[in-house]
Amino acid sequence: MSVYELALASLADRRLFTFLDLAGTFAFAISGAVAARNRGLDWFGVCAIAFAVACGGGVLRDLCIGAVPPAGIADWRYLAVAMAAASMALAADAVVVRLAQPVVLFDSIGLGLFAVTGAQKALAFGQNAEVAILLGMVTAVGGGVVRDVLLNRVPVILRREIYASAALLAAAVEVAGERLGWQSSARTWTALAVCFALRYLSVHYRWHLPRASGRGRKGG
């Protein structure tokens, strides 16, 4: 492959990463805004929750890999996308209501997008496969944890739902595909599909991880 072709491939990868990262920001911002609106917060509260959910995991990832200042704070596009999503959730009531389980839908989309981009960015900063997979998961679940804590709910990752494990699987697919030399777009869309399908189907069919048995249970 020529230098020109390598440069074009690198540019295409950066564009894909930016697109996916902003798409994940939008999806998580929608889920945060809808959840905040359902809890009766005012407009400022909805916007604040939307931004915290959309950028919380990415900020934590960037601090871990030394990418400072974090993109979620330094790049105006993340704030703009989060505010646009919050405004849409506030204004387009009819559209949001028509969506079945809107928070779960957009949360599932954002989960896969951030798991993939989190792993990609960790690899780009020279981290090994294990760190990339873990930071992919952290990027994906960080926003959801922020949302649940701020809304005084038990975080999803501490419940029996399949959430963090879906993000972990998506990040693992992305990293494994990169190590095996898969085409960038192929491994990315495969990882996204796996995460979204596992998360959304687990909610629809009520799949969950086994619960740890407690020795202190009463009864025979």
Disulfide bonds with the S-S distance in Angstrom:
none
